[in-house]
Amino acid sequence: MLEFKTMLDAQTIATVQATIPLLEQANTALTTHFYQRMFKWNPELKHIFNVSNQHNSSQPKALFNAILAYAKHLHEPGRLAEMVEHIAHKHTGFMILPEHYPIVGQHLLATLQELAPEAATPEVLAAWDKAYAALADIFIQREGELYDQREAVIGGWRGARVFYVVHKERESDCITSFVLAAEDGGPVMDFQPGQYLSVIMPSGTASPYQQIRQYSLSDKPNGKTYRISVKQELHPQLGLVSSYLHEQINVGDKLSILPPAGDFYLQADHETPVVLISAGVGLTPMMSMLNQLLEQQHPAKIYFLHACEHSEVHAFRDELIRLKQRHTNLVSYTWYREPKSTDRYQHDYDFQGFMDLTVLCKTFFNPKHQYYLCGPLPFMKNIFKQLTAMDNISSDQINYEVFGPHNTLSDA
């Protein structure tokens, strides 16, 4: 885990923290204004930032939460290590570089001045300038380490690398898998199951700006190829890249890919029973974790719990059946919220409705287990609540991935 200490003086910390009530009153109006301002004056950054996240307000909310948390914990920055590590991985998945930080800082200070001209005194702006610079240095250092590490390993690289599609397979009505190999014929770096690849859609394809999206790897590492499994989003803004992949990319076509990244990954030792819990397309990193555990002949129990609408959107169903037949330590249960009339109870699914963990044996849930969650945010909040309500499970046992901008299950 990343560790860092602040070099800010007490007066600077006190001045920044005095603005916390102002920040809380402004809320996401602050960060919405910031993004509008930055994209107006520096539209080239639309090639890097996921502009779709501006349409659903997720990016302004995530940035506001990060700014507020930083202001509150300037005197104890170690509490922000997890957040910084997560954001640093995300930044490397968008090719954020040191030269981008002064631009962001300039627009952040200008936003404070424009939204609160009376409160944004020279003293306040100077304090925020110092605080931002300190945080930027932390990110630049950590992101530089990540870039260097990925370039140095066997099969690693920095920046974009060209891959081509060697296999395309429809996993369900809305999810398609793409198996990718490097165009140069070289090996590809290993990754931690749970991590993602960043796919670059070139400008002019479906947008005047380059678009970068991150998709979870859905199989175990093999040193030769990667598999990503992408859900097609039908919203015209949110589905720009997923629709491009589904509709325009076929076997033999090329894609520019950034190295694997992400701080959500499998970390269970051989003696630890693992519970993989997912909904919808959230099962993609779980399939990577599952295949890695089975490849390593994990001796402890593995539980695979998945929820979706019905069989037509149930990806990897047949693959999971084959895995269960070959591995006696793998146990799986499936929930269909609204089964089709043709769906078969106890063959296609085990339970109907939303996932309810109380219907399972209590031995699934104890202090020796590690839990991994991925899926829509309301689903994960519900499962997190169910797990932590159990007497013998602590939040330290629960690991999760929130797709999109950084959030925690307590943020939303």
N, C-alpha and C positions, 0 to 999 in steps of 0.2 A: 504494500500500500504506500502511496506517495506521502511523504512527510515534508512539511515546510514551516518556516517561521517568518513572521512579519518583521520587517525592518523599519516600520513606521514609528514615528515618535508619538508620545501620548497626546499631544495637542492635535495632531492630525487625526488620530483615532477618535478623539472626543468630538471634533468638528464634524466628521463624517457621520458619526452615530447620532449626533443632534439632528440630522436630517431624516432619520428613520420615520418619524411621524409624517413628514411630508411625502416620503416615498410611499408609505402605506395608504395615504389619502389619494395619491395619484394612481396607484395600482398599475394596471396594464396600459392605461392611457400614456404613461411615460414611455414604455417600450414600443408601443404602436407608433407614437410620434417619432421615436428614434429610428425605427426601420423605414418609415416613410421618408424621413429626412435623408438618411444615408443612401437609399436607393435613388432618390432624386438627384443628389449631387455626385454619387459614385455608382452609376448604374452598372458599371463593369462587375460589381460584386454580385449581381444577379446570376453571374456564371458560377458562383460558388455557393451562395445561400439557397436553400430550398424555399423558393418563393411560394410554393403551394402551402407551406405552413403558415404563411401570412393570412391566407384566406380562411383558415379555420381557427386562427388566433392561438394556435399551440406554441409557436415560436415566441411571440411577445410574452405569453404567460410564463414560459420556461425561463426566458431571459430575466423577467421581473423577479421571479423566485430566486434566481441565482444572485442578482444584484442585492436583493434584500437580505439574503442569507450572508453574503459577504460583508455587508455593512454591519450586521448584528454580531458577527464573529471575528471582526478585525483583531480583537485582543486575544483570541484563542483560535487561530486559523487552522490548527490541526483538525478541528471538527469539520472542516470543509474538504478534507483530503479525498474522501470518496466522491464528492461532487466534482472536484477538479479532475480526478482521474477519468471519470466517465466522460466529461466534456472534452478532455484532451484527446481521448480516443475518437470521439465524434468529429472533432476538428481535423484530425489526420485523415478521416474518411471524406473530407471535403477539400483537402489540400490547403488548409489554412496555413499561411506562412508568416514569419515575423513582420514583414512589411504591411500586413493587413491590420495589425494592432493599432498603430497610430491613427489610422483612418477611423476605426471604431471609437477610439478614445476621443477624437475630435468631435464626432457627432454625439457622443454621450454627454460631453460637457455642454455642447451647444443646446442639446435638448433640455438639460437642467436650466440653462439660462433662459430659454424661450418659454418654458412652461411655468417657471417660478422666478420671474425676474427680480422680485423683491428679496426672496430668500437666498437666491444664488449670488451671494456677495463675493467679492474677490477672494476673501478668506475661504469660503465654502468651496468655490471652484478650484482653488489651489490645493485644498485638502483632498478633494475628489480626484484631481489630476495625479497627485502622489499615490493615492490608494489604487487607482486604475493602473498606473505604471507598475506598481508592485505586483499586482495580480497578472498583468500581461507578461511580466518577466517569468513568473512561475509557469504560465502556460507555454511560453516560448521554449523554456528549458525542457519541460516534460515532453512536449511535442517533438522537439529536436531529438530527444533520446529515443522516442518511438520510431521516428523516421530512420534513424541510424540503425536501430536494432533490426528493423524489417529488411533493410538493405543488406545487412551483413550476413544473414543466415543463408543456408543452402536454398536456392530457389527464390530468394527474396529480391525485392526491387524497391525503388523509390519513384513516386509519381505514377503516371499512367503506363500500363503495359497492355499490349494488344493480345487478346484471346480470340479464339473462334469457337463456335458452337459445334460440338461433336455429337450431341444427342439432345433432342427436345421431346419431352413427354408430358402429356396432359394427365395430371394427377387427380383432378376433379373438374367440375364445371367452371371453377374460377381460379384454380391453381395449376400452373405449368412449371415443370422443372427444366432447367438448362444445364447441361454438363459442358464445361469449358476447359479448353487446353490452350496453353501458350502458343502463339503464332511462331515464336522463335524456336519451338521444339524443346526448350529447356525444362528443367524441373520447376515445380512451384512449391513455395514455402509451406511448411505445415502450419496448422492453426489450432486454436483451442476450440473444441466443440462448444457452440453457443455464439461464436463470433460471426461477423458478417463481411461481405464484400461490398465495395462501392462501385456502382456501374455508372458510366458516363454516357449520357445521350447527347450527341453533338448538337450545337446550335443550328437552327434552321430546319430541324427534323419535325418537331411539333411545337417548337417555341423559338423565339428569336435569341434566347439565351441557352447556353449549355445547362443541362440539368444533371444533377448527381443524386442518386438514390442508393440507399443501403439495404441489402437483402441478406437475410441469414443464410449461412451455409447449412445445407440439409443432409449432408452425409459425412462420414468420418474422413479424416485426412488420408491421402494416399501418395502424395508427392508428385502426382502427374496431372490430375484434373481437380476441378472444383464443381460442386453441384449447388446451385441456388434454386429455390422454388418460390415462384412469384405469384401473388394474388393479383388478379386484374381488378383495379379500382375503376368503377364506371364514372365517377365524378370527373368532369372535363378538366379540372385543375389538378385534383389529387391523383388522377390516373394517367398523367402524361407519359411517364416512363414505363409503367406497368403495361399500358396499352401498346406502347411502342414495341416492347419485348414480345407480348403475346401475338400481335398482329403483323409485325414487320420483320422480326428476327427469326431466322430458320437455320437449319443445319448448314454449316459452312460460312455463315455470316460472322462478321467480326465485331467485337466490343472492346472498348477501353475500360480497363479494370484497375482499381487501386488495391493495395495489399490488404489482407485480412486485418480486421481491427475489432475492438470491443472489449469491455471489461466484464461482461457477463459470460461466464464459461464454466464448464464442469470442473469441480475441484474436490471430488470425493475419493477417499482412499479405498483400498480393496475391502476393508471390513465394514464399510458404510453402506447400508441400504439406501437406495436413491429413489425418490418419488418425482416423476416428471409429469407436470400438470399443465395442460394447454387448452386453448379454445381457438377455433378458426385457423388462420394461417400461423398462429402462434406455435403450432406443432413443428414448424420447420427447424428451429434450433434444437428442439427436443429429439427429432429424428437423428440429428448429428450426434447428440449426446448418447442416445440409445445405441446407435451403431458402433460408436467408439467403446462403450462399456462392454458390448457383446464381443467386439473384436479382441479386447483385452481379457476376455473370459472372466469378467467381474464375478466373483464368487457369491457376493451378497445379493439379496433380493433387489429386483428392479421393478418398479410399479409405473405403468404408463396410463395416465388418466387424461381423456380427451373429450371435449364437448364441441358440438357443431349443430347446424340446423337439421340436417338429414343426410342420407347416403350420397346424394348428388354433389354435395360440397365436402364430402369426407375424403380428404386426401390421404394417400399411403395406407389405405385400409388393407389391401391385399398384401402389401409388403409387411405390415405388422402381423398379419395372420401367419405368413411364412416364418417370420422370426419367432413367434410364439411356439410354433411346431418344433423348432430346432433348439430352443433354449428353455429349459424347465424352470429357470429362476426368473423368467419374465412373466409378469402378471399385468393384464390390461383390462380397463373398463372404459366404456364409451357411453356418453349421454347424447341423445338427439332431442333437441328442443321441440321440434315439430316433425316427427317421422312421416315419411310418405306412406301411402297405403301399401306399397310394395316392399317397404323396409321390414326386415325380419327381426323380431325381438330375440335376443340372446344369440343372434348370429351377426347382424349388422350393428346392433346396439344393445346395451344392458339396462339402461335407465332412460326414462323420458322426462323432459323438462330441463330446468337449469341444474348445473352440477351441485349436488348436495353430498358432502363428504360424510355426513352422519349415517348414510346407508351402507357404508363400508365397515369392515371389521376394524376394531380399534387398534389391532396390531399394526395397521398401516401407519399409524401416527404415534411416534414416541421419540424421546430425546436422542436416540441413536441415528435417526434418519436425517438426510439432507433433502430439501424440497426446492425444486426449480419450477418457476412459473413463467408463462409467456402467453399473451393473448390480449384482447381488448382491455383497456384500462378498467371499465366497470367490472368485468369478469375477474381480473386479478385483485381488485380491491375486495370483492366478495370472498374470494378464496383465501386471501390473506387474513381477512376478518375471521373466517371459519377456522383456519389453522391456529391463529393466536388465541382464539377463544378456548382451545383445548388446553387442559391443565398442564400437560407435560411438554408442550411445544413452545419454544421461544422464537422471537423474530430473527435471532441470529442464525437459525437453521434454514431460513427462507431466503432464497435467491431469486431475483426476477429481472426481466428485461422489459422496458417500456419502449415500444416502437416510437420513433420520431424524437423530438427534442427532449432534453433531460427533464424527467419528473421522478418523484418518488410516489409510493402509494398513499402517502399522507398529503401530497400536494393538491390532488384533484378533488 
